[in-house]
């Protein structure tokens, strides 16, 4: 593709890029985006020279408008490791991806999720009731348990037990950090041993030990259920034939991650944020009391938890769990006048765009009011895209908001909280964003909760 008007990307030389990324990768990427004021950036990292795309209009071109040209390449950054975990299926490309998406998308429509809200609310309430009061708890672990209980019973029909689900969560946590070295040096082939590889393989084996027997049982003795595993067991492959056990396993693992990790990952950041912003916390408490009262939370409450939704949107702005969306250019293109050659690596990151001065006022501040309905109309669709966009947008977006609102309302309706250590937790760079250290707090029953 010849374009005489094309110009060069803003270049960051290797002697500036590498030390900054080693010292503080997330901060460095935001700084590179800010310094370029949203223009396309070329990072020189030696043999790896990706384009960093941060402007919402340019992100839209890659994720939506020209999406077929920007693929999730199995040899590219992050996707090589993801393919080793998820295999071919909903996390891949082409006909296999299309077949999996066609099978799974109906399970995550607003109508389908809304039909599950009352059952989800009951499981969330029971899970919150089991959180120990007046003692220090790891809120990330407690949220994992609540989410796994809710999702395994409403979307997996108890085919995976809660203890087994928590084993998968632990294995996924290992995987997220085990691939960090490969994430930082994506040009190294998988055949070359790297630190973290053994932990990665062991964790994948643990997931398979749990899920493969479940998948095989569901396929040999189908029960006609409409849960995720039963639905996948009845699905057809891209060629019209039956899916094999491995394909069902791949999409089951992907759906497990989609329906659990984002929710407890994002909500773990909530409590330090609320502790640092007591005015936000009090507005949340007031809304929950006005809308839900002494509880329990019900389906009809969700539409009225408007400030809770704004808090979640702002939380996702600062802490998008899926923080990195790499792509590889299948053919030449021009983005903002910059020629993108075939085979080029593209880095897109909600974390970066959502923290840039060019697209947000006071981007480092936590301000849920920026998501008031009248202000959202003035914002580019891809200024805030924590669930990605285009044909590969996360299926679980609507489910997240429903489940997160249920959990926040249930916890705040029942407890006041006190952090063990003040301050915002450091963010750990991994396959998915997470606090570097445990978030520990003490929950104290509120008067109306104690009286129940």
URKAMO-V449016 format. One line per field, one symbol per residue. psi: psi as a letter, one per 30 degrees, with the letter a starting at -180 (. if undefined). A space follows every 50 residues. Layout:
BEGIN
psi=???
END
This chain:
BEGIN
psi=jkjffklllkkjlefeeeeeeeeieeeeeeeeeeefhflkkjkjhcfjil kjkfkeeeeeeefdeheffjlikffakefeeeefefakbfgalaeeeeee eeefeffgleeeeeffeeeeeeeeeeeeffkklhlkljfeeeeeeeeeee eefffghgfkleeeefeeeeeeeeeeffgeeeefiffklffkklkfeeee eeeeeeeeeeeeeeeeefefikgglgleeeeefflllfgflkkleeeeee feeeeeeefeeeefeefefeeeeeefifeeeeeeeeeeeeeebfalklef feffieeeeeeeeeefefikeifkiklkjflllkjhfkkjlkfkkkkkje eeefgkeffkkhffkjjfffgkeffefgkkegfjhfgalafgkkfgeeee eeeeeeeeeeeffelllkkekllkkkkkkaelklkelkjklkkkklefef f.
END
